[in-house]
Amino acid sequence: MFVAWTTTTQRVDADRLAKGAVEARLAACAQVDGPITSYYHWEGKMEEAVEFRVWFKYLPANASALSAWVHNHHPFATPQWIEVSAENVGEKYLSWVMANSTSAPFQRPKSS
């Protein structure tokens, strides 16, 4: 299973991204949290922004499609997009994610 996140400056945009990805079954679950405060450099200036973070939980087979979907629907020209692989996922939760996502059959990595 993968987890990814992005941020937006408007709650309505965060809710739209979360709901849209789940409706499209690209993510089994999406959560919105915030407001959070972000500090960063952009175009040569120090910036401070109040943002909302959207978390997505999804299967590896949906990674490319979800990334493309978020980038196509995100209000930012350069959205934050970070993906990580979840190493340990509860079996019941993973089964639920698999049942609520569109993807090729999930292949659990072989243990070393």
ChimeraX attribute file (.defattr): number of C-alpha atoms within 10 A of each C-alpha:
attribute: neighborCount
match mode: 1-to-1
recipient: residues
	/A:1	21
	/A:2	18
	/A:3	19
	/A:4	20
	/A:5	19
	/A:6	21
	/A:7	26
	/A:8	22
	/A:9	17
	/A:10	14
	/A:11	18
	/A:12	11
	/A:13	17
	/A:14	26
	/A:15	18
	/A:16	13
	/A:17	27
	/A:18	21
	/A:19	17
	/A:20	17
	/A:21	22
	/A:22	19
	/A:23	13
	/A:24	13
	/A:25	18
	/A:26	26
	/A:27	30
	/A:28	21
	/A:29	20
	/A:30	22
	/A:31	15
	/A:32	19
	/A:33	14
	/A:34	13
	/A:35	15
	/A:36	12
	/A:37	11
	/A:38	12
	/A:39	10
	/A:40	10
	/A:41	9
	/A:42	9
	/A:43	6
	/A:44	7
	/A:45	8
	/A:46	9
	/A:47	11
	/A:48	12
	/A:49	13
	/A:50	14
	/A:51	19
	/A:52	23
	/A:53	22
	/A:54	22
	/A:55	21
	/A:56	23
	/A:57	24
	/A:58	28
	/A:59	25
	/A:60	17
	/A:61	18
	/A:62	18
	/A:63	19
	/A:64	10
	/A:65	14
	/A:66	22
	/A:67	16
	/A:68	11
	/A:69	16
	/A:70	18
	/A:71	18
	/A:72	11
	/A:73	13
	/A:74	19
	/A:75	16
	/A:76	12
	/A:77	8
	/A:78	8
	/A:79	14
	/A:80	14
	/A:81	12
	/A:82	11
	/A:83	15
	/A:84	11
	/A:85	13
	/A:86	10
	/A:87	8
	/A:88	8
	/A:89	11
	/A:90	8
	/A:91	9
	/A:92	9
	/A:93	10
	/A:94	18
	/A:95	11
	/A:96	13
	/A:97	18
	/A:98	19
	/A:99	12
	/A:100	17
	/A:101	21
	/A:102	17
	/A:103	18
	/A:104	11
	/A:105	10
	/A:106	12
	/A:107	10
	/A:108	7
	/A:109	7
	/A:110	5
	/A:111	4
	/A:112	3
